[in-house]
């Protein structure tokens, strides 16, 4: 099954903290684009990773031509047409910038949104930018929707400060823009709080459609009360309807697999081949034919709160 996210990259500051350099990425069969990317470096405010570093917030770049993007020719040759850069901060300290690349075509349905609330300005969170592909009607509706804490996926993530998966948005008691969702077939949503080190609350939401999901499986893991391991919190998979039963009792220690690695280092982690990965989560994923994973750490107020694993 084709996913909306085609490529993921991790960029980290070099030892002198003058540039962002390539750490890792998932490219699938796009070897030429990987080759054009992994030798690059981005200064502060340069290229998409550098712009996200300077802005201290996610940036959605919906077209490459005529922009500050520095790999336009290689990206278009690979069938990539848009990208989202997500910086990961621990307080004022930049840990990494994650870049998600999207392949846009007439069959792609799905959305990536950025929601914002600045303390003292409004009691609601509103959308500041979004990528919708061909779902123009849904975009108009989203841009005219706001949520209070605890309502809708953005409001729930804002209130809890934790990532959240909504399994069935169409039948949720607190749905997102139901009419628009019916028209474009959006069925699942993932919300992630963004670490900015400022008084602005930012939430990114990834909305999956049945035909082109953001990823094949999502999982949220968080440290248990004793701090001895990561315990399963929530998940959604197109192959396994009851992930909670699948991961019942599982505990991932620090450093084990991509999830444990992200917890130990506080950095995003990718694995292009789950066949060599250790841990219960990887074994469960390979058992249903998933081959790669990418882990996004959720850090709030300098503390590791959770890890969100994407599987492809």
GUDRENMI-646574 format. One line per field, with one value per residue: residue number from 1; x, y, z of N, C-alpha, C in turn. Coordinates in nm, 3 decimals. Layout:
N
num <- NUM  ...
nx <- X  ...
ny <- Y  ...
nz <- Z  ...
cax <- X  ...
cay <- Y  ...
caz <- Z  ...
cx <- X  ...
cy <- Y  ...
cz <- Z  ...
END
This chain:
312
num <- 1  2  3  4  5  6  7  8  9  10  11  12  13  14  15  16  17  18  19  20  21  22  23  24  25  26  27  28  29  30  31  32  33  34  35  36  37  38  39  40  41  42  43  44  45  46  47  48  49  50  51  52  53  54  55  56  57  58  59  60  61  62  63  64  65  66  67  68  69  70  71  72  73  74  75  76  77  78  79  80  81  82  83  84  85  86  87  88  89  90  91  92  93  94  95  96  97  98  99  100  101  102  103  104  105  106  107  108  109  110  111  112  113  114  115  116  117  118  119  120  121  122  123  124  125  126  127  128  129  130  131  132  133  134  135  136  137  138  139  140  141  142  143  144  145  146  147  148  149  150  151  152  153  154  155  156  157  158  159  160  161  162  163  164  165  166  167  168  169  170  171  172  173  174  175  176  177  178  179  180  181  182  183  184  185  186  187  188  189  190  191  192  193  194  195  196  197  198  199  200  201  202  203  204  205  206  207  208  209  210  211  212  213  214  215  216  217  218  219  220  221  222  223  224  225  226  227  228  229  230  231  232  233  234  235  236  237  238  239  240  241  242  243  244  245  246  247  248  249  250  251  252  253  254  255  256  257  258  259  260  261  262  263  264  265  266  267  268  269  270  271  272  273  274  275  276  277  278  279  280  281  282  283  284  285  286  287  288  289  290  291  292  293  294  295  296  297  298  299  300  301  302  303  304  305  306  307  308  309  310  311  312
nx <- 0.084  0.054  0.190  0.127  0.347  0.661  0.939  1.162  1.375  1.657  1.815  2.090  2.260  2.600  2.916  3.017  2.789  2.717  2.605  2.347  2.368  2.347  2.195  2.038  1.796  1.492  1.440  1.327  1.307  1.434  1.711  1.877  1.789  1.853  2.133  2.180  2.122  2.252  2.513  2.493  2.483  2.330  2.318  2.223  1.900  1.905  1.796  1.535  1.560  1.729  1.569  1.357  1.498  1.574  1.323  1.211  0.990  0.755  0.765  0.581  0.630  0.492  0.543  0.831  0.960  1.097  1.135  1.313  1.414  1.674  1.719  1.568  1.562  1.650  1.454  1.212  1.267  1.254  0.988  0.883  0.705  0.637  0.707  0.760  0.904  1.009  1.121  1.300  1.319  1.489  1.404  1.575  1.753  1.844  1.778  1.735  1.625  1.348  1.255  0.981  0.885  0.656  0.480  0.306  0.009  -0.276  -0.418  -0.359  -0.472  -0.512  -0.386  -0.173  -0.137  -0.077  -0.127  -0.193  -0.159  -0.114  -0.012  -0.240  -0.352  -0.579  -0.852  -0.862  -0.737  -0.601  -0.575  -0.271  -0.132  -0.134  -0.118  -0.288  -0.306  -0.508  -0.743  -0.925  -1.168  -1.183  -0.964  -1.046  -1.252  -1.106  -0.941  -1.115  -1.188  -1.178  -1.051  -1.126  -0.942  -0.914  -1.103  -1.172  -0.905  -0.666  -0.720  -0.727  -0.462  -0.334  -0.438  -0.344  -0.073  0.043  0.108  -0.149  -0.377  -0.651  -0.879  -1.115  -1.229  -1.465  -1.674  -1.627  -1.690  -1.596  -1.549  -1.339  -1.432  -1.654  -1.809  -1.629  -1.444  -1.586  -1.613  -1.347  -1.258  -1.109  -1.003  -0.848  -0.648  -0.343  -0.198  0.060  0.238  0.441  0.775  0.891  1.013  0.906  0.639  0.436  0.196  0.215  0.074  0.096  -0.097  -0.166  -0.350  -0.502  -0.609  -0.807  -0.709  -0.455  -0.273  -0.101  0.104  0.166  0.131  0.086  0.229  0.224  0.442  0.537  0.736  0.717  0.568  0.776  0.998  1.148  1.121  0.976  0.632  0.348  0.107  -0.090  -0.221  -0.246  -0.321  -0.318  -0.324  -0.348  -0.604  -0.619  -0.397  -0.331  -0.371  -0.179  0.059  0.044  0.175  0.432  0.757  0.988  1.324  1.567  1.758  1.699  1.636  1.481  1.289  1.378  1.625  1.564  1.451  1.670  1.860  1.714  1.666  1.535  1.482  1.557  1.491  1.574  1.546  1.360  1.416  1.657  1.621  1.590  1.369  1.028  0.835  0.936  0.945  0.674  0.585  0.727  0.612  0.371  0.439  0.549  0.820  0.994  1.077  1.016  1.095  0.963  1.061  0.887  0.920  0.874  0.901  1.170  1.171  1.155  0.865  0.721  0.726  0.668  0.603  0.635  0.538  0.626
ny <- -0.119  0.221  0.496  0.825  0.967  0.956  0.971  1.002  1.204  1.269  1.536  1.675  1.900  1.986  1.923  2.183  2.327  2.485  2.406  2.195  1.851  1.542  1.265  1.026  0.836  0.732  0.605  0.426  0.297  0.511  0.573  0.752  1.003  0.987  0.977  1.234  1.380  1.302  1.401  1.666  1.983  2.215  2.552  2.772  2.886  2.816  2.649  2.395  2.238  2.416  2.648  2.564  2.525  2.793  2.918  2.788  2.624  2.398  2.373  2.388  2.310  2.353  2.345  2.304  2.437  2.751  2.818  2.834  2.585  2.346  2.118  2.078  1.978  1.710  1.614  1.641  1.470  1.232  1.211  1.355  1.614  1.790  1.895  1.859  2.008  1.930  2.058  1.944  2.030  2.064  2.248  2.542  2.421  2.284  1.963  1.804  1.804  1.688  1.579  1.529  1.391  1.425  1.256  1.378  1.317  1.257  1.060  1.077  1.120  1.287  1.462  1.710  1.909  2.220  2.351  2.626  2.802  3.096  3.189  3.369  3.505  3.382  3.163  2.935  2.692  2.731  2.667  2.720  2.651  2.413  2.101  1.954  1.822  1.715  1.774  2.015  2.126  2.027  2.157  2.427  2.412  2.330  2.550  2.728  2.644  2.610  2.500  2.431  2.355  2.005  1.930  1.790  1.658  1.830  1.988  1.800  1.703  1.943  1.996  1.776  1.757  1.540  1.291  1.167  0.929  0.915  0.682  0.643  0.882  0.961  0.859  0.954  1.094  1.343  1.478  1.572  1.812  1.681  1.665  1.738  1.533  1.305  1.345  1.328  1.090  1.061  0.880  0.823  0.978  1.134  1.311  1.530  1.693  1.984  2.073  2.386  2.572  2.817  3.055  2.971  2.733  2.451  2.218  1.934  1.770  1.464  1.334  1.046  0.874  0.601  0.497  0.613  0.604  0.788  0.640  0.283  0.176  0.312  0.378  0.462  0.504  0.526  0.627  0.401  0.426  0.362  0.418  0.228  0.132  0.162  0.168  0.041  0.265  0.350  0.263  0.206  0.010  -0.112  -0.382  -0.518  -0.520  -0.502  -0.377  -0.323  -0.564  -0.714  -0.597  -0.627  -0.611  -0.578  -0.432  -0.190  -0.157  0.104  0.195  -0.029  -0.133  0.087  0.241  0.230  0.343  0.605  0.696  0.680  0.856  1.081  1.153  1.149  0.835  0.600  0.299  0.117  -0.148  -0.374  -0.632  -0.670  -0.566  -0.540  -0.631  -0.628  -0.473  -0.444  -0.713  -0.776  -0.607  -0.693  -0.940  -0.900  -0.816  -0.559  -0.340  -0.129  0.134  0.446  0.672  0.925  1.141  1.276  1.562  1.760  2.060  2.009  1.741  1.395  1.270  1.085  0.842  0.829  0.589  0.519  0.300  0.133
nz <- 0.000  -0.085  0.087  0.226  0.329  0.194  0.225  0.500  0.699  0.917  1.064  1.233  1.464  1.390  1.569  1.627  1.613  1.397  1.160  1.023  0.989  0.806  0.962  0.953  0.759  0.594  0.284  0.111  -0.211  -0.326  -0.405  -0.543  -0.459  -0.190  -0.213  -0.310  -0.089  0.157  0.177  0.222  0.403  0.624  0.698  0.970  0.919  0.653  0.362  0.391  0.640  0.787  0.795  0.960  1.196  1.252  1.273  1.487  1.489  1.332  0.972  0.678  0.350  0.054  -0.214  -0.418  -0.631  -0.711  -0.447  -0.127  -0.107  -0.142  -0.291  -0.518  -0.790  -0.760  -0.582  -0.726  -0.938  -0.803  -0.757  -0.548  -0.395  -0.192  0.148  0.502  0.779  1.100  1.390  1.679  2.003  2.319  2.562  2.501  2.337  2.037  1.926  1.697  1.352  1.187  0.867  0.665  0.360  0.093  -0.159  -0.415  -0.586  -0.802  -0.670  -0.404  -0.078  0.221  0.511  0.659  0.934  1.105  1.418  1.638  1.947  2.119  2.434  2.626  2.412  2.298  2.390  2.240  2.003  1.684  1.327  1.154  0.930  0.660  0.481  0.216  -0.024  -0.280  -0.152  -0.142  -0.047  0.213  0.321  0.324  0.514  0.742  0.790  0.894  1.140  1.494  1.815  2.154  2.461  2.499  2.312  1.996  1.794  1.787  2.015  2.224  2.230  2.290  2.548  2.702  2.648  2.533  2.277  2.056  1.928  1.718  1.648  1.498  1.342  1.219  1.369  1.617  1.943  1.972  1.711  1.430  1.214  1.064  0.817  0.612  0.642  0.566  0.293  0.195  0.291  0.527  0.804  1.030  1.284  1.391  1.648  1.751  2.005  1.976  2.051  2.137  2.302  2.366  2.447  2.291  2.201  2.000  1.779  1.580  1.339  1.178  0.930  0.821  0.530  0.398  0.155  0.108  0.357  0.620  0.738  0.774  1.024  1.349  1.666  2.012  2.276  2.617  2.904  3.181  3.517  3.697  3.553  3.426  3.173  2.840  2.798  2.623  2.495  2.308  1.984  1.626  1.347  1.011  0.978  1.221  1.440  1.719  1.884  2.147  2.281  2.153  2.244  2.516  2.837  2.739  2.759  2.686  2.722  2.791  2.511  2.358  2.041  1.793  1.931  2.203  2.162  2.081  2.319  2.499  2.385  2.321  2.062  1.725  1.557  1.304  1.122  0.853  0.796  0.956  1.004  1.130  1.374  1.729  2.003  2.131  1.995  1.735  1.652  1.650  1.446  1.215  1.196  1.067  0.820  0.799  0.728  0.791  1.025  1.195  1.448  1.646  1.895  2.175  2.341  2.615  2.788  2.835  2.909  2.835  2.711  2.556  2.287  1.944  1.715  1.374  1.120  0.817
cax <- 0.000  0.128  0.166  0.144  0.486  0.746  1.077  1.185  1.516  1.696  1.928  2.133  2.369  2.737  2.974  3.032  2.653  2.709  2.529  2.277  2.425  2.264  2.214  1.977  1.674  1.425  1.422  1.269  1.388  1.479  1.855  1.938  1.758  1.936  2.268  2.185  2.091  2.330  2.639  2.463  2.479  2.248  2.345  2.108  1.810  1.934  1.724  1.420  1.599  1.779  1.457  1.285  1.587  1.566  1.186  1.177  0.856  0.743  0.743  0.525  0.668  0.396  0.602  0.975  1.003  1.096  1.146  1.447  1.453  1.801  1.731  1.446  1.574  1.656  1.326  1.112  1.302  1.212  0.843  0.850  0.654  0.613  0.781  0.732  1.020  0.968  1.236  1.285  1.395  1.483  1.419  1.629  1.858  1.795  1.828  1.729  1.515  1.293  1.189  0.892  0.859  0.528  0.465  0.172  -0.054  -0.422  -0.476  -0.321  -0.567  -0.460  -0.357  -0.081  -0.179  -0.009  -0.221  -0.118  -0.219  -0.016  -0.066  -0.297  -0.416  -0.707  -0.877  -0.877  -0.624  -0.645  -0.480  -0.190  -0.088  -0.171  -0.102  -0.408  -0.308  -0.622  -0.864  -0.940  -1.284  -1.144  -0.872  -1.124  -1.321  -1.009  -0.890  -1.220  -1.225  -1.094  -1.085  -1.090  -0.867  -0.988  -1.202  -1.105  -0.770  -0.571  -0.749  -0.690  -0.316  -0.301  -0.472  -0.267  0.069  0.086  0.057  -0.280  -0.430  -0.796  -0.894  -1.231  -1.270  -1.601  -1.771  -1.580  -1.778  -1.537  -1.490  -1.281  -1.489  -1.708  -1.852  -1.511  -1.381  -1.663  -1.587  -1.215  -1.229  -1.019  -1.056  -0.765  -0.566  -0.235  -0.159  0.188  0.276  0.573  0.858  0.939  1.087  0.846  0.507  0.340  0.166  0.201  0.034  0.088  -0.189  -0.149  -0.478  -0.487  -0.723  -0.796  -0.632  -0.315  -0.249  0.027  0.192  0.089  0.105  0.133  0.229  0.271  0.501  0.578  0.800  0.628  0.588  0.905  1.106  1.232  1.102  0.865  0.513  0.256  -0.003  -0.195  -0.171  -0.341  -0.253  -0.411  -0.318  -0.381  -0.703  -0.608  -0.255  -0.316  -0.355  -0.051  0.171  0.012  0.287  0.563  0.832  1.109  1.425  1.648  1.857  1.657  1.569  1.464  1.216  1.467  1.732  1.509  1.435  1.801  1.931  1.627  1.675  1.461  1.555  1.498  1.544  1.529  1.517  1.321  1.465  1.774  1.586  1.555  1.257  0.895  0.763  0.986  0.902  0.531  0.568  0.774  0.520  0.260  0.493  0.603  0.964  1.076  1.016  1.073  1.048  0.966  1.052  0.805  0.992  0.803  0.968  1.298  1.153  1.105  0.731  0.669  0.784  0.569  0.666  0.566  0.584  0.599
cay <- 0.000  0.346  0.587  0.966  1.000  0.871  0.978  1.072  1.233  1.326  1.628  1.712  1.998  1.936  1.954  2.327  2.381  2.584  2.350  2.069  1.747  1.423  1.156  0.902  0.857  0.622  0.649  0.323  0.269  0.638  0.578  0.872  1.118  0.970  1.016  1.379  1.443  1.267  1.475  1.809  2.044  2.334  2.652  2.831  2.958  2.778  2.530  2.363  2.209  2.537  2.738  2.515  2.556  2.935  2.955  2.719  2.568  2.322  2.447  2.311  2.364  2.283  2.328  2.329  2.529  2.892  2.836  2.824  2.444  2.334  1.991  2.073  1.890  1.571  1.578  1.624  1.348  1.120  1.213  1.423  1.746  1.875  1.847  1.918  2.002  1.933  2.067  1.885  2.108  2.041  2.386  2.623  2.343  2.204  1.827  1.750  1.845  1.578  1.623  1.432  1.424  1.378  1.240  1.429  1.284  1.269  0.958  1.101  1.185  1.293  1.599  1.741  2.041  2.284  2.428  2.714  2.892  3.174  3.212  3.501  3.562  3.320  3.038  2.827  2.664  2.743  2.619  2.823  2.603  2.274  2.038  1.875  1.760  1.750  1.790  2.160  2.157  1.997  2.263  2.546  2.386  2.326  2.684  2.804  2.567  2.630  2.404  2.458  2.242  1.882  1.904  1.766  1.604  1.932  2.031  1.694  1.706  2.068  1.984  1.672  1.765  1.407  1.249  1.103  0.868  0.900  0.566  0.651  1.021  0.981  0.822  1.004  1.187  1.476  1.461  1.681  1.855  1.556  1.669  1.735  1.403  1.210  1.366  1.286  0.956  1.058  0.790  0.817  1.096  1.132  1.445  1.535  1.826  2.026  2.143  2.509  2.653  2.950  3.054  2.929  2.591  2.405  2.079  1.885  1.658  1.387  1.270  0.936  0.820  0.456  0.462  0.657  0.640  0.853  0.525  0.159  0.154  0.411  0.336  0.557  0.442  0.626  0.566  0.355  0.506  0.332  0.463  0.113  0.096  0.222  0.084  0.074  0.353  0.355  0.228  0.179  -0.064  -0.161  -0.527  -0.573  -0.429  -0.495  -0.365  -0.327  -0.705  -0.759  -0.545  -0.636  -0.653  -0.550  -0.321  -0.168  -0.088  0.208  0.149  -0.146  -0.101  0.228  0.306  0.247  0.434  0.741  0.730  0.698  0.970  1.196  1.187  1.062  0.714  0.529  0.168  0.083  -0.291  -0.426  -0.769  -0.672  -0.487  -0.616  -0.580  -0.682  -0.393  -0.478  -0.849  -0.773  -0.540  -0.780  -1.052  -0.870  -0.772  -0.423  -0.357  -0.016  0.216  0.577  0.709  1.068  1.163  1.388  1.624  1.876  2.126  1.944  1.604  1.296  1.230  0.971  0.816  0.791  0.504  0.505  0.179  0.135
caz <- 0.000  -0.093  0.199  0.193  0.359  0.111  0.273  0.626  0.723  1.045  1.057  1.368  1.463  1.398  1.702  1.646  1.606  1.291  1.050  1.040  0.904  0.790  1.057  0.906  0.684  0.526  0.147  0.027  -0.329  -0.384  -0.374  -0.600  -0.372  -0.071  -0.247  -0.323  0.039  0.275  0.184  0.237  0.535  0.619  0.800  1.035  0.829  0.515  0.321  0.476  0.780  0.852  0.820  1.078  1.308  1.282  1.309  1.612  1.475  1.206  0.849  0.567  0.220  -0.032  -0.347  -0.415  -0.737  -0.675  -0.302  -0.069  -0.101  -0.212  -0.363  -0.599  -0.906  -0.713  -0.522  -0.832  -1.012  -0.720  -0.740  -0.423  -0.432  -0.075  0.264  0.633  0.869  1.240  1.481  1.812  2.099  2.463  2.604  2.392  2.272  1.925  1.920  1.561  1.264  1.107  0.744  0.601  0.221  0.044  -0.303  -0.444  -0.713  -0.798  -0.583  -0.265  0.011  0.356  0.549  0.768  0.980  1.218  1.500  1.727  2.046  2.194  2.567  2.650  2.293  2.268  2.463  2.143  1.915  1.546  1.229  1.091  0.800  0.637  0.350  0.192  -0.154  -0.364  -0.070  -0.127  0.037  0.350  0.364  0.357  0.641  0.850  0.818  0.962  1.259  1.612  1.920  2.293  2.518  2.523  2.208  1.869  1.811  1.831  2.152  2.318  2.242  2.359  2.690  2.770  2.620  2.491  2.146  2.063  1.807  1.709  1.560  1.409  1.350  1.171  1.472  1.747  2.014  1.957  1.579  1.353  1.087  1.013  0.678  0.527  0.651  0.488  0.152  0.150  0.340  0.642  0.905  1.150  1.305  1.488  1.691  1.822  2.055  1.926  2.148  2.076  2.398  2.372  2.509  2.191  2.193  1.863  1.764  1.442  1.320  1.056  0.907  0.726  0.456  0.380  0.037  0.123  0.497  0.649  0.754  0.788  1.166  1.446  1.806  2.112  2.393  2.717  3.021  3.288  3.639  3.760  3.466  3.389  3.033  2.768  2.793  2.514  2.534  2.208  1.852  1.519  1.242  0.910  0.979  1.354  1.501  1.865  1.919  2.293  2.317  2.096  2.324  2.659  2.921  2.678  2.816  2.606  2.803  2.727  2.417  2.280  1.916  1.760  2.039  2.317  2.122  2.088  2.461  2.561  2.329  2.298  1.920  1.634  1.517  1.191  1.088  0.719  0.792  1.087  1.019  1.217  1.492  1.849  2.080  2.106  1.896  1.602  1.618  1.617  1.318  1.108  1.187  0.976  0.692  0.798  0.703  0.836  1.129  1.222  1.581  1.678  2.039  2.221  2.454  2.665  2.900  2.856  2.955  2.739  2.753  2.481  2.156  1.844  1.612  1.247  1.051  0.674
cx <- 0.088  0.092  0.190  0.288  0.575  0.890  1.078  1.335  1.536  1.822  1.962  2.244  2.505  2.799  2.988  2.897  2.643  2.622  2.451  2.334  2.335  2.298  2.161  1.853  1.618  1.387  1.354  1.360  1.440  1.627  1.920  1.911  1.837  2.079  2.284  2.170  2.198  2.466  2.616  2.474  2.405  2.285  2.214  2.030  1.836  1.861  1.609  1.461  1.648  1.671  1.378  1.366  1.570  1.427  1.143  1.035  0.851  0.716  0.690  0.562  0.589  0.438  0.749  1.020  0.990  1.107  1.292  1.496  1.575  1.819  1.615  1.456  1.574  1.522  1.220  1.140  1.259  1.061  0.797  0.813  0.630  0.688  0.738  0.856  0.973  1.092  1.203  1.377  1.382  1.509  1.464  1.727  1.799  1.860  1.836  1.620  1.475  1.228  1.109  0.867  0.733  0.535  0.324  0.126  -0.205  -0.486  -0.447  -0.431  -0.512  -0.423  -0.252  -0.109  -0.092  -0.108  -0.144  -0.210  -0.107  -0.078  -0.115  -0.370  -0.557  -0.726  -0.887  -0.748  -0.676  -0.536  -0.405  -0.137  -0.128  -0.140  -0.220  -0.409  -0.426  -0.750  -0.890  -1.057  -1.253  -1.052  -0.949  -1.193  -1.224  -0.961  -0.992  -1.271  -1.127  -1.142  -1.043  -1.012  -0.959  -1.089  -1.133  -0.964  -0.669  -0.593  -0.712  -0.539  -0.271  -0.325  -0.379  -0.117  0.128  0.036  -0.072  -0.317  -0.582  -0.823  -1.005  -1.288  -1.416  -1.706  -1.730  -1.684  -1.726  -1.469  -1.426  -1.361  -1.552  -1.743  -1.733  -1.445  -1.454  -1.628  -1.450  -1.173  -1.131  -1.080  -0.978  -0.681  -0.461  -0.199  -0.034  0.212  0.418  0.647  0.919  1.024  1.031  0.710  0.397  0.322  0.143  0.168  0.033  -0.009  -0.166  -0.277  -0.467  -0.618  -0.701  -0.705  -0.485  -0.291  -0.115  0.135  0.104  0.049  0.160  0.130  0.282  0.318  0.548  0.645  0.698  0.657  0.722  1.024  1.196  1.217  0.988  0.750  0.421  0.140  -0.120  -0.137  -0.282  -0.265  -0.355  -0.412  -0.368  -0.478  -0.686  -0.461  -0.233  -0.299  -0.220  0.066  0.146  0.133  0.424  0.626  0.963  1.212  1.501  1.751  1.816  1.580  1.556  1.391  1.306  1.581  1.686  1.491  1.570  1.869  1.846  1.626  1.581  1.547  1.482  1.565  1.487  1.495  1.486  1.370  1.584  1.747  1.547  1.432  1.123  0.820  0.806  0.942  0.756  0.508  0.612  0.680  0.402  0.310  0.542  0.756  1.051  1.002  1.090  1.013  1.069  0.959  0.966  0.868  0.919  0.872  1.097  1.291  1.101  0.971  0.684  0.749  0.671  0.641  0.575  0.623  0.539  0.617
cy <- 0.124  0.435  0.731  1.011  0.903  0.863  1.049  1.089  1.289  1.410  1.675  1.816  1.929  1.976  2.104  2.400  2.496  2.538  2.227  1.969  1.624  1.318  1.025  0.936  0.728  0.671  0.545  0.293  0.396  0.661  0.705  0.994  1.109  1.015  1.166  1.451  1.423  1.337  1.624  1.853  2.177  2.428  2.700  2.915  2.926  2.650  2.501  2.326  2.334  2.638  2.696  2.539  2.703  2.976  2.895  2.661  2.486  2.414  2.350  2.381  2.287  2.275  2.370  2.435  2.673  2.921  2.831  2.680  2.421  2.205  1.971  1.973  1.743  1.526  1.553  1.499  1.223  1.115  1.277  1.567  1.839  1.814  1.923  1.900  2.023  1.942  2.006  1.960  2.048  2.176  2.470  2.546  2.260  2.067  1.775  1.820  1.722  1.638  1.506  1.479  1.353  1.365  1.273  1.381  1.283  1.170  0.983  1.175  1.176  1.435  1.602  1.885  2.089  2.376  2.506  2.785  2.964  3.219  3.356  3.561  3.510  3.196  2.917  2.809  2.663  2.699  2.735  2.780  2.458  2.231  1.944  1.805  1.808  1.779  1.938  2.197  2.135  2.107  2.388  2.529  2.392  2.465  2.772  2.731  2.595  2.536  2.458  2.339  2.122  1.847  1.894  1.716  1.711  1.975  1.928  1.694  1.830  2.053  1.887  1.688  1.632  1.377  1.170  1.047  0.863  0.793  0.581  0.791  1.042  0.950  0.869  1.095  1.329  1.482  1.589  1.701  1.739  1.560  1.662  1.599  1.299  1.222  1.315  1.152  0.950  0.974  0.789  0.943  1.073  1.276  1.439  1.676  1.859  2.103  2.266  2.593  2.794  2.941  3.017  2.778  2.554  2.256  2.046  1.768  1.597  1.307  1.170  0.902  0.671  0.420  0.498  0.700  0.711  0.747  0.402  0.130  0.272  0.348  0.449  0.479  0.551  0.556  0.522  0.434  0.482  0.381  0.350  0.073  0.174  0.123  0.133  0.157  0.341  0.314  0.204  0.117  -0.114  -0.313  -0.589  -0.479  -0.411  -0.490  -0.369  -0.470  -0.758  -0.719  -0.552  -0.688  -0.624  -0.427  -0.309  -0.093  0.016  0.145  0.031  -0.103  0.049  0.303  0.333  0.342  0.580  0.787  0.761  0.825  1.096  1.241  1.099  0.944  0.647  0.396  0.128  -0.064  -0.341  -0.568  -0.780  -0.600  -0.578  -0.555  -0.632  -0.605  -0.428  -0.617  -0.852  -0.710  -0.629  -0.899  -1.027  -0.802  -0.629  -0.431  -0.246  0.062  0.348  0.626  0.858  1.083  1.285  1.441  1.752  1.929  2.053  1.799  1.516  1.245  1.103  0.955  0.772  0.714  0.494  0.380  0.182  -0.007
cz <- 0.000  0.025  0.155  0.218  0.282  0.163  0.407  0.645  0.863  1.023  1.198  1.360  1.464  1.531  1.729  1.646  1.506  1.176  1.097  0.941  0.907  0.896  1.003  0.826  0.629  0.386  0.059  -0.090  -0.396  -0.353  -0.428  -0.512  -0.241  -0.099  -0.260  -0.190  0.145  0.284  0.208  0.382  0.521  0.733  0.862  0.934  0.681  0.479  0.417  0.618  0.854  0.882  0.944  1.205  1.349  1.332  1.442  1.607  1.346  1.089  0.743  0.437  0.115  -0.179  -0.340  -0.515  -0.692  -0.528  -0.259  -0.062  -0.192  -0.290  -0.459  -0.713  -0.865  -0.656  -0.629  -0.915  -0.936  -0.699  -0.611  -0.453  -0.315  0.043  0.389  0.720  1.012  1.329  1.617  1.906  2.239  2.526  2.485  2.305  2.160  1.926  1.777  1.484  1.182  0.983  0.687  0.458  0.174  -0.107  -0.342  -0.581  -0.695  -0.702  -0.435  -0.190  0.152  0.387  0.660  0.807  1.095  1.287  1.605  1.826  2.118  2.325  2.582  2.532  2.271  2.354  2.370  2.064  1.771  1.449  1.165  0.955  0.784  0.496  0.330  0.057  -0.236  -0.285  -0.040  -0.037  0.183  0.404  0.403  0.492  0.758  0.888  0.888  1.086  1.371  1.722  2.057  2.349  2.543  2.416  2.072  1.894  1.852  1.976  2.257  2.339  2.317  2.509  2.764  2.754  2.576  2.350  2.162  1.927  1.818  1.605  1.458  1.417  1.311  1.277  1.611  1.810  2.005  1.820  1.526  1.226  1.009  0.864  0.582  0.527  0.567  0.340  0.108  0.208  0.454  0.752  1.035  1.161  1.411  1.521  1.776  1.874  2.011  2.035  2.081  2.170  2.408  2.440  2.410  2.195  2.047  1.862  1.616  1.437  1.182  1.037  0.793  0.658  0.432  0.264  0.045  0.267  0.513  0.665  0.775  0.932  1.246  1.584  1.893  2.234  2.488  2.834  3.125  3.416  3.707  3.678  3.420  3.243  2.971  2.760  2.681  2.568  2.437  2.073  1.753  1.403  1.140  0.903  1.109  1.423  1.652  1.907  2.070  2.341  2.269  2.185  2.475  2.736  2.863  2.741  2.739  2.689  2.723  2.635  2.332  2.157  1.895  1.870  2.160  2.288  2.128  2.231  2.525  2.514  2.318  2.154  1.839  1.592  1.402  1.171  0.953  0.705  0.932  1.110  1.110  1.350  1.609  1.915  2.036  1.999  1.755  1.560  1.578  1.480  1.202  1.089  1.095  0.849  0.686  0.798  0.759  0.943  1.145  1.354  1.606  1.830  2.070  2.348  2.492  2.789  2.938  2.899  2.841  2.789  2.683  2.352  2.063  1.734  1.491  1.180  0.905  0.615
END
